[in-house]
């Protein structure tokens, strides 16, 4: 899942390792349990597999500075300063390769790798890269999983052996799953409506 998330971030623009971790947290809802110790090995694996490549480093940028004026070069140097505390490894700027784009599209659309709520949320954050039919398929698969969970939660909540507090927890869980299903239904309705509107008119 980490490799998929990294490739998804690089689909937008190039990033260095520090930015990857920040965006995993801020854009994809990951990062709470992801450290630099896991990000850099993941980037190295992706690089070995030819899915990403190093675009540029701070050092190579500095060597190409030439603005024609002292004030301009000072401004350029300021813009190249690396965030304090980062090591040289974090100065590598990574970009996705054509092969990486193909692998990202495959992984994102593969239903076999969809296994939990966090995985689904991350995929939805990247869903603009999915074909319309694939988005619908992703939503339908998630809805089916939630409906199964809702049946189990309702069964637990109806257990006569539960005390008031335990039952309230289970009822809260039921309400949470119902809200998730309602959200999925709204997304599905929007996707299907968009497909109808984009479909070519029949002759």
MIMARTI-950221 format. One line per 8 residues: number of its first residue (from 0); their letters; for each residue x, y, z of N, C-alpha, C. Coordinates in pm, 1 decimal, padded with zeros to 6 digits. Example, Ala and Ser with C-alpha at 12.3 -4.5 7.8 and 13.67 -1.06 7.14 Angstrom:
<rs>
0 = AS = 01319.0/-00569.0/00780.0/01230.0/-00450.0/00780.0/01320.0/-00330.0/00780.0  01285.0/-00225.0/00708.0/01367.0/-00106.0/00714.0/01290.0/00003.0/00787.0
</rs>
This chain:
<rs>
0 = XXXXXXXX = 00082.4/-00120.9/00000.0/00000.0/00000.0/00000.0/00086.2/00126.4/00000.0  00202.1/00122.0/00069.8/00289.4/00238.6/00074.8/00342.3/00272.5/-00064.3  00382.9/00170.1/-00139.1/00434.2/00194.3/-00274.4/00326.5/00256.6/-00363.1  00203.0/00207.1/-00350.7/00092.7/00263.1/-00428.8/00071.4/00409.7/-00394.4  00074.2/00441.9/-00265.3/00054.6/00580.1/-00222.5/00165.5/00671.0/-00274.2  00289.6/00624.1/-00269.6/00401.9/00704.9/-00317.5/00389.0/00730.2/-00467.6  00357.3/00626.5/-00542.4/00339.6/00643.2/-00686.6/00226.9/00741.1/-00715.5  00120.0/00734.6/-00636.6/00008.4/00826.7/-00656.0/00047.6/00971.3/-00633.8
8 = XXXXXXXX = 00129.8/00995.2/-00532.4/00176.4/01131.8/-00506.8/00263.8/01181.6/-00621.6  00347.9/01092.8/-00674.3/00438.6/01132.6/-00781.6/00366.7/01149.5/-00914.9  00243.1/01102.3/-00925.3/00165.2/01125.0/-01046.9/00138.1/01274.5/-01064.2  00123.5/01346.3/-00953.6/00095.5/01490.4/-00959.7/00219.8/01570.3/-00992.6  00326.9/01545.7/-00918.1/00451.4/01619.6/-00939.6/00564.3/01548.4/-00868.1  00687.1/01591.7/-00894.0/00804.0/01532.6/-00830.0/00806.9/01571.2/-00681.5  00861.9/01481.4/-00598.8/00872.0/01506.5/-00455.0/01005.4/01453.2/-00403.2  01053.8/01513.5/-00294.5/01163.6/01449.7/-00222.8/01104.7/01375.2/-00103.2
16 = XXXXXXXX = 01186.5/01295.2/-00036.7/01136.6/01206.1/00067.1/01060.4/01275.3/00177.9  01107.7/01391.3/00220.6/01039.7/01463.0/00328.4/00899.6/01504.4/00284.8  00886.0/01550.9/00161.9/00755.1/01590.5/00110.7/00662.1/01471.0/00099.3  00715.4/01356.4/00061.5/00633.2/01236.2/00049.2/00564.9/01205.0/00181.1  00641.2/01206.0/00290.5/00581.3/01174.1/00420.0/00474.6/01276.7/00457.9  00501.8/01404.6/00433.8/00405.0/01508.8/00467.8/00275.4/01491.5/00389.1  00287.1/01460.7/00259.9/00168.0/01446.2/00176.9/00094.0/01316.0/00204.3  00164.0/01212.8/00246.1/00096.1/01090.2/00285.1/-00000.1/01117.3/00399.6
24 = XXXXXXXX = 00041.4/01205.1/00488.9/-00042.8/01240.3/00602.6/-00151.4/01339.6/00563.9  -00114.8/01445.3/00495.2/-00207.0/01555.8/00470.5/-00304.8/01529.9/00356.9  -00264.5/01454.0/00255.4/-00349.2/01433.5/00138.2/-00414.2/01296.8/00133.9  -00344.7/01195.0/00185.3/-00395.9/01058.8/00172.6/-00438.1/00997.8/00305.7  -00424.3/01072.8/00414.4/-00468.1/01021.6/00543.3/-00378.8/00913.2/00600.2  -00259.0/00899.1/00547.2/-00163.6/00802.1/00599.7/-00058.2/00878.3/00679.0  00046.7/00811.3/00714.3/00159.8/00881.0/00774.8/00168.7/00869.0/00924.7  00055.8/00841.3/00992.1/00060.5/00833.5/01136.9/00158.0/00725.5/01183.1
32 = XXXXXXXX = 00159.6/00613.2/01111.6/00247.4/00503.6/01148.8/00357.3/00480.7/01044.8  00380.0/00582.5/00960.7/00480.3/00570.1/00855.9/00597.4/00662.2/00887.0  00714.9/00606.8/00896.6/00833.7/00684.0/00931.5/00923.1/00698.2/00809.2  01021.6/00786.4/00822.0/01120.4/00799.7/00715.8/01193.4/00666.9/00695.4  01203.3/00587.6/00804.0/01268.6/00458.9/00794.6/01197.6/00360.9/00703.5  01069.0/00383.7/00676.1/00996.7/00297.8/00582.1/00982.0/00363.8/00445.7  00980.0/00496.7/00441.4/00962.1/00567.5/00314.5/01084.7/00551.3/00224.7  01204.2/00570.7/00279.5/01323.5/00564.6/00194.8/01350.0/00425.1/00139.3
40 = XXXXXXXX = 01331.6/00318.6/00217.2/01344.0/00185.3/00155.8/01239.4/00161.1/00046.8  01118.4/00214.0/00066.9/01014.5/00198.7/-00035.4/01053.3/00273.1/-00162.4  01106.5/00393.8/-00148.2/01152.5/00468.9/-00264.7/01267.2/00395.5/-00334.8  01356.3/00336.0/-00255.3/01468.6/00261.8/-00313.5/01418.6/00140.2/-00391.5  01317.9/00070.0/-00336.8/01261.5/-00045.3/-00409.3/01197.9/-00001.5/-00540.4  01122.5/00106.8/-00534.7/01057.7/00157.2/-00655.3/01161.2/00200.0/-00759.5  01272.3/00256.4/-00710.7/01377.7/00298.4/-00803.4/01445.9/00177.0/-00867.3  01471.9/00073.2/-00787.1/01534.1/-00047.8/-00840.9/01444.8/-00114.9/-00946.0
48 = XXXXXXXX = 01315.1/-00105.6/-00924.5/01220.4/-00168.4/-01017.3/01191.1/-00081.4/-01138.8  01252.6/00036.8/-01144.1/01234.6/00124.5/-01259.0/01102.3/00198.5/-01258.9  01037.2/00207.0/-01142.9/00907.8/00273.8/-01134.5/00921.8/00422.1/-01100.3  01030.5/00457.6/-01033.1/01063.1/00598.0/-01008.0/01210.3/00618.0/-01039.7  01249.9/00743.2/-01053.2/01390.0/00775.6/-01076.8/01421.0/00908.8/-01010.0  01548.2/00930.0/-00982.5/01589.5/01056.1/-00922.1/01591.5/01162.3/-01031.6  01514.0/01267.9/-01010.0/01503.5/01374.0/-01110.0/01618.0/01472.7/-01096.6  01646.2/01515.4/-00974.2/01747.3/01617.6/-00951.5/01778.5/01620.0/-00803.2
56 = XXXXXXXX = 01893.1/01672.2/-00764.8/01927.8/01692.1/-00624.7/01958.9/01838.0/-00601.7  01960.3/01876.6/-00475.2/01991.7/02015.7/-00444.0/02127.0/02055.0/-00500.1  02224.5/01963.1/-00493.2/02360.4/01995.1/-00538.7/02362.0/02024.8/-00688.1  02290.3/01945.0/-00767.5/02292.5/01968.5/-00911.6/02219.7/02096.0/-00946.6  02118.9/02131.5/-00866.2/02050.3/02257.4/-00891.6/02144.2/02375.9/-00872.4  02221.2/02371.4/-00762.1/02309.6/02483.5/-00732.2/02411.0/02504.1/-00843.1  02460.2/02395.6/-00903.7/02564.0/02407.3/-01005.0/02514.3/02474.5/-01131.8  02381.5/02484.0/-01149.4/02327.5/02542.0/-01272.0/02278.0/02684.6/-01252.7
64 = XXXXXXXX = 02302.2/02741.0/-01135.1/02253.6/02876.0/-01109.8/02326.4/02977.8/-01196.1  02250.7/03062.0/-01265.0/02310.2/03171.8/-01338.6/02199.3/03268.7/-01375.8  02183.7/03372.7/-01295.5/02073.3/03466.3/-01317.7/02118.9/03595.7/-01382.1  02249.1/03622.8/-01377.4/02297.2/03745.9/-01438.1/02303.6/03863.1/-01343.3  02252.6/03844.3/-01220.7/02260.6/03953.7/-01123.2/02286.5/03895.0/-00985.8  02355.2/03973.4/-00900.5/02387.0/03925.5/-00766.7/02261.1/03901.8/-00686.0  02165.8/03995.0/-00691.7/02042.8/03978.4/-00614.5/01962.8/03858.7/-00663.4  01963.1/03836.3/-00793.5/01890.5/03721.8/-00848.8/01950.2/03590.3/-00804.8
72 = XXXXXXXX = 02084.6/03583.8/-00802.0/02148.2/03459.2/-00760.1/02127.2/03435.0/-00611.3  02125.5/03542.0/-00532.4/02097.0/03523.1/-00389.4/01957.1/03468.0/-00369.1  01860.8/03519.6/-00444.2/01723.5/03470.9/-00433.6/01714.0/03325.0/-00475.5  01788.9/03288.6/-00579.6/01787.4/03149.9/-00625.7/01847.5/03057.2/-00521.6  01956.1/03101.7/-00459.2/02018.4/03020.2/-00355.3/01925.0/03001.5/-00236.5  01853.2/03108.1/-00198.1/01758.0/03095.6/-00086.8/01651.4/02993.1/-00119.2  01605.6/02988.3/-00243.4/01499.3/02895.7/-00281.2/01544.9/02751.5/-00280.5  01678.4/02729.0/-00282.1/01730.8/02593.7/-00285.8/01766.8/02540.6/-00148.2
80 = XXXXXXXX = 01749.3/02622.6/-00046.0/01786.3/02577.0/00087.4/01698.9/02458.5/00126.7  01762.2/02357.2/00182.2/01690.5/02237.3/00222.5/01637.0/02256.9/00363.3  01522.0/02198.1/00393.3/01463.3/02209.9/00525.5/01563.3/02168.2/00631.8  01581.4/02251.1/00738.3/01678.8/02218.2/00842.0/01652.8/02080.1/00900.8  01758.7/02007.6/00928.3/01747.2/01878.2/00992.2/01739.8/01762.2/00895.1  01721.8/01788.3/00766.6/01713.8/01680.2/00669.6/01853.7/01634.5/00631.2  01870.1/01503.9/00610.1/02000.0/01456.6/00564.5/02007.2/01464.5/00412.9  02122.2/01429.8/00356.5/02140.6/01444.4/00212.4/02050.2/01350.6/00133.8
88 = XXXXXXXX = 02013.3/01236.8/00195.8/01926.3/01145.0/00125.8/01793.9/01211.7/00091.4  01744.8/01299.5/00181.8/01616.1/01364.1/00159.6/01621.8/01469.2/00049.3  01742.6/01504.3/00001.7/01753.9/01604.8/-00103.1/01727.7/01546.3/-00242.2  01721.9/01415.5/-00252.1/01687.2/01355.0/-00379.9/01543.6/01388.4/-00415.7  01523.6/01429.6/-00537.0/01389.2/01457.0/-00585.2/01350.5/01343.4/-00678.8  01238.8/01278.3/-00648.1/01197.7/01160.9/-00724.1/01085.6/01195.2/-00821.0  01088.9/01129.0/-00936.3/00980.8/01142.8/-01032.8/00938.6/01003.8/-01080.5  00813.4/00991.2/-01116.9/00761.2/00863.3/-01162.8/00800.3/00842.2/-01308.8
96 = XXXXXXXX = 00829.1/00718.4/-01345.0/00866.4/00684.6/-01482.0/00742.1/00639.2/-01559.3  00750.4/00630.7/-01690.7/00636.6/00576.8/-01767.1/00594.9/00438.2/-01719.0  00692.9/00353.9/-01687.9/00660.8/00221.2/-01634.8/00591.7/00232.9/-01499.2  00634.7/00330.8/-01419.1/00571.9/00353.2/-01289.9/00426.3/00395.6/-01303.4  00397.0/00477.4/-01404.1/00258.8/00518.6/-01428.6/00170.9/00398.8/-01464.9  00225.6/00308.2/-01543.9/00150.0/00188.1/-01581.2/00124.4/00100.4/-01458.8  00226.1/00083.0/-01375.6/00211.6/-00000.7/-01256.4/00114.3/00063.1/-01157.5  00121.0/00194.1/-01144.4/00028.5/00263.8/-01054.7/-00115.6/00240.7/-01098.9
104 = XXXXXXXX = -00143.4/00257.1/-01227.3/-00279.3/00237.2/-01278.4/-00326.4/00095.5/-01252.7  -00235.8/-00001.9/-01269.1/-00270.9/-00142.6/-01245.7/-00303.0/-00167.0/-01099.1  -00217.8/-00120.5/-01009.8/-00237.7/-00143.1/-00866.6/-00363.4/-00073.5/-00815.1  -00386.6/00047.7/-00862.6/-00500.5/00124.9/-00814.0/-00632.4/00058.9/-00852.6  -00636.6/-00001.8/-00970.1/-00761.1/-00061.0/-01019.5/-00777.4/-00207.5/-00980.7  -00675.9/-00268.1/-00920.6/-00679.9/-00410.8/-00890.2/-00764.8/-00437.2/-00766.1  -00882.1/-00498.9/-00780.2/-00968.7/-00522.1/-00663.1/-00907.8/-00620.5/-00564.1  -00813.4/-00701.9/-00608.1/-00753.5/-00801.4/-00519.3/-00671.2/-00737.6/-00407.8
112 = XXXXXXXX = -00629.8/-00613.2/-00427.4/-00547.1/-00547.1/-00325.8/-00627.8/-00452.2/-00238.0  -00759.8/-00454.0/-00251.7/-00846.0/-00372.1/-00166.2/-00888.5/-00456.7/-00047.6  -00841.3/-00421.2/00072.6/-00866.4/-00511.3/00185.0/-00913.5/-00444.8/00313.6  -00915.2/-00315.2/00323.0/-00962.9/-00253.8/00446.4/-01003.7/-00109.4/00421.0  -01060.5/-00047.3/00525.7/-01110.8/00088.8/00512.0/-01003.2/00189.8/00480.1  -00886.0/00176.8/00541.9/-00778.0/00272.5/00516.7/-00730.8/00261.7/00372.3  -00721.8/00139.5/00324.1/-00682.9/00116.4/00185.5/-00784.2/00181.1/00092.1  -00912.8/00164.0/00122.2/-01017.5/00221.5/00037.9/-01010.8/00373.9/00039.3
120 = XXXXXXXX = -00993.2/00433.0/00156.7/-00987.5/00578.7/00166.9/-00872.3/00635.1/00085.4  -00758.1/00566.4/00090.6/-00642.6/00610.8/00013.1/-00672.0/00602.8/-00136.4  -00737.0/00495.2/-00178.3/-00771.4/00479.5/-00320.1/-00871.0/00586.9/-00365.1  -00965.9/00619.1/-00280.2/-01062.1/00722.8/-00316.3/-00994.0/00858.2/-00330.1  -00892.1/00882.9/-00247.2/-00817.9/01009.1/-00258.2/-00742.8/01017.3/-00390.5  -00717.6/00901.0/-00452.1/-00646.2/00896.2/-00580.7/-00738.9/00858.7/-00695.9  -00869.3/00858.9/-00671.0/-00965.2/00804.1/-00767.4/-00973.3/00883.5/-00897.3  -00919.9/01004.8/-00901.3/-00923.4/01080.0/-01026.6/-00842.2/01010.6/-01135.5
128 = XXXXXXXX = -00751.5/00920.4/-01094.3/-00669.4/00849.3/-01191.6/-00736.5/00721.2/-01242.1  -00851.3/00685.5/-01185.7/-00921.8/00565.9/-01228.5/-01016.4/00597.0/-01343.5  -01036.3/00499.6/-01429.5/-01139.3/00512.0/-01532.4/-01275.8/00512.6/-01463.4  -01376.0/00577.4/-01522.2/-01508.4/00584.3/-01458.9/-01563.0/00448.2/-01416.2  -01553.3/00347.2/-01502.4/-01602.9/00214.1/-01467.2/-01526.9/00154.6/-01349.8  -01398.4/00182.7/-01342.7/-01317.6/00132.5/-01231.8/-01357.1/00200.1/-01101.0  -01389.4/00329.2/-01106.9/-01435.3/00398.3/-00986.3/-01565.0/00337.0/-00935.5  -01657.3/00309.6/-01027.8/-01783.9/00247.3/-00988.8/-01758.3/00109.1/-00928.3
136 = XXXXXXXX = -01669.5/00033.0/-00990.2/-01637.1/-00099.0/-00938.0/-01578.4/-00092.9/-00798.5  -01489.5/00002.8/-00775.0/-01429.0/00021.2/-00643.3/-01535.6/00053.1/-00539.1  -01627.8/00142.9/-00573.6/-01734.1/00181.5/-00481.1/-01829.9/00066.0/-00454.0  -01862.6/-00009.0/-00557.7/-01954.7/-00121.3/-00539.9/-01893.8/-00229.7/-00452.0  -01764.8/-00253.9/-00470.0/-01698.0/-00354.4/-00387.5/-01696.0/-00310.8/-00241.1  -01667.8/-00182.9/-00219.6/-01666.5/-00131.8/-00082.0/-01806.4/-00137.8/-00021.1  -01909.5/-00107.4/-00099.0/-02046.8/-00111.5/-00049.3/-02085.1/-00253.4/-00008.2  -02047.6/-00349.7/-00088.5/-02077.0/-00488.8/-00056.3/-02012.0/-00529.6/00075.5
144 = XXXXXXXX = -01887.0/-00488.0/00094.8/-01816.8/-00518.9/00219.0/-01883.6/-00453.1/00338.5  -01926.2/-00329.0/00320.6/-01991.7/-00257.2/00430.2/-02127.1/-00318.6/00464.9  -02201.4/-00362.8/00364.5/-02331.4/-00425.1/00391.1/-02315.0/-00553.1/00472.9  -02211.2/-00630.1/00442.0/-02184.2/-00750.5/00520.0/-02148.9/-00714.3/00663.5  -02068.9/-00609.1/00679.5/-02030.8/-00564.8/00813.9/-02151.9/-00512.9/00889.7  -02242.2/-00444.7/00818.2/-02361.8/-00391.2/00883.7/-02447.9/-00503.2/00939.2  -02464.1/-00611.5/00863.0/-02542.4/-00724.5/00911.7/-02483.4/-00782.7/01038.5  -02351.0/-00795.7/01043.2/-02284.9/-00848.8/01162.8/-02302.1/-00754.2/01281.3
152 = XXXXXXXX = -02285.1/-00624.7/01256.2/-02296.5/-00526.9/01364.3/-02437.3/-00524.4/01421.5  -02537.2/-00532.4/01336.3/-02676.3/-00534.9/01383.9/-02703.8/-00659.6/01466.4  -02645.5/-00769.6/01425.9/-02663.9/-00893.8/01500.2/-02603.0/-00882.7/01639.7  -02482.8/-00826.2/01647.9/-02419.0/-00808.5/01777.8/-02498.6/-00711.8/01865.0  -02551.0/-00605.7/01804.6/-02623.5/-00505.1/01881.5/-02754.6/-00558.9/01938.3  -02808.6/-00661.9/01874.8/-02936.2/-00718.1/01920.9/-02918.4/-00827.7/02025.3  -02794.4/-00852.9/02064.8/-02766.4/-00956.7/02163.8/-02826.8/-00917.7/02298.9  -02916.9/-01000.0/02349.9/-02985.2/-00970.2/02476.7/-02892.0/-00974.0/02596.4
160 = XXXXXXXX = -02774.6/-01034.6/02581.3/-02681.8/-01045.1/02693.9/-02599.4/-00918.2/02713.3  -02607.1/-00825.5/02619.3/-02531.2/-00701.4/02632.2/-02593.2/-00610.8/02736.6  -02508.4/-00544.8/02816.5/-02560.7/-00443.7/02908.0/-02582.7/-00313.5/02831.1  -02633.9/-00213.9/02898.1/-02669.6/-00088.2/02832.6/-02550.5/-00023.6/02763.3  -02436.8/-00026.4/02829.7/-02319.5/00042.8/02775.1/-02262.4/-00031.5/02654.3  -02253.3/-00163.0/02668.1/-02201.7/-00241.4/02555.5/-02294.0/-00229.9/02434.7  -02426.5/-00229.6/02460.9/-02520.7/-00216.8/02349.3/-02508.2/-00080.0/02281.9  -02485.8/00024.4/02362.6/-02472.2/00157.6/02303.5/-02350.4/00164.9/02211.2
168 = XXXXXXXX = -02243.1/00094.8/02249.3/-02124.0/00091.9/02164.4/-02155.1/00022.9/02032.7  -02225.9/-00090.8/02039.1/-02258.8/-00164.0/01917.7/-02356.8/-00085.3/01830.4  -02450.6/-00016.0/01891.6/-02544.6/00066.0/01813.7/-02472.1/00181.6/01744.9  -02372.3/00235.4/01814.6/-02291.4/00340.6/01754.2/-02214.9/00286.1/01633.5  -02164.5/00164.7/01644.3/-02093.7/00102.0/01532.9/-02188.5/00082.3/01414.7  -02312.7/00040.9/01442.2/-02412.9/00024.6/01336.8/-02436.5/00156.8/01264.4  -02452.3/00263.3/01342.5/-02476.5/00395.3/01282.1/-02358.8/00439.1/01196.1  -02236.7/00409.1/01241.1/-02118.9/00446.3/01163.4/-02115.3/00376.1/01028.4
176 = XXXXXXXX = -02147.9/00246.5/01027.3/-02148.1/00171.9/00901.4/-02260.5/00222.2/00811.1  -02376.5/00253.3/00869.4/-02487.3/00307.0/00789.8/-02448.6/00439.5/00724.0  -02376.5/00524.0/00796.8/-02330.1/00650.1/00738.3/-02231.9/00625.9/00625.0  -02143.4/00528.6/00643.2/-02047.4/00496.5/00536.9/-02120.3/00448.7/00411.3  -02222.4/00365.9/00429.1/-02297.7/00316.1/00313.8/-02370.7/00431.0/00244.6  -02427.3/00521.9/00323.2/-02495.6/00637.6/00264.9/-02398.4/00723.0/00183.6  -02277.6/00738.6/00235.3/-02174.0/00814.7/00163.2/-02138.6/00745.8/00031.6  -02120.8/00612.4/00038.2/-02089.7/00535.8/-00082.2/-02203.0/00549.1/-00184.1
184 = XXXXXXXX = -02327.2/00541.7/-00136.7/-02441.6/00553.3/-00228.2/-02443.6/00688.8/-00298.2  -02407.1/00793.9/-00225.6/-02401.8/00927.4/-00285.9/-02294.2/00933.6/-00393.4  -02177.3/00877.2/-00363.6/-02069.0/00875.0/-00462.0/-02107.6/00792.2/-00584.2  -02172.4/00679.4/-00561.6/-02213.8/00594.5/-00672.9/-02315.7/00665.6/-00761.9  -02409.7/00734.3/-00698.9/-02510.5/00807.0/-00776.3/-02444.9/00914.2/-00862.2  -02346.1/00983.8/-00805.2/-02275.5/01087.6/-00880.4/-02197.5/01027.3/-00996.8  -02126.4/00917.7/-00971.6/-02048.0/00853.8/-01077.6/-02138.1/00805.3/-01190.6  -02248.2/00742.2/-01155.9/-02338.1/00689.8/-01258.4/-02404.0/00802.3/-01337.2
192 = XXXXXXXX = -02438.3/00910.0/-01268.1/-02496.4/01025.5/-01336.8/-02396.7/01086.9/-01433.1  -02271.4/01096.6/-01389.8/-02167.4/01151.8/-01477.5/-02147.4/01065.4/-01600.8  -02153.5/00933.7/-01581.4/-02136.0/00845.4/-01697.2/-02249.3/00861.2/-01797.0  -02372.2/00876.9/-01746.3/-02486.4/00895.8/-01834.3/-02472.0/01026.5/-01912.3  -02430.9/01131.6/-01842.2/-02417.1/01263.7/-01906.0/-02306.5/01266.0/-02010.3  -02202.0/01183.0/-01988.0/-02088.2/01181.7/-02080.8/-02106.6/01082.9/-02195.7  -02207.5/00996.0/-02183.7/-02228.4/00895.8/-02287.1/-02273.0/00962.2/-02416.7  -02222.7/00916.7/-02532.8/-02264.4/00974.9/-02659.8/-02411.0/00947.8/-02686.8
200 = XXX = -02477.6/01045.0/-02745.2/-02619.0/01029.1/-02773.3/-02640.0/00924.5/-02882.2  -02746.2/00845.9/-02865.9/-02777.4/00742.8/-02964.6/-02827.6/00808.4/-03092.4  -02791.7/00750.7/-03203.8/-02837.1/00805.7/-03332.6/-02985.4/00777.7/-03353.8
</rs>
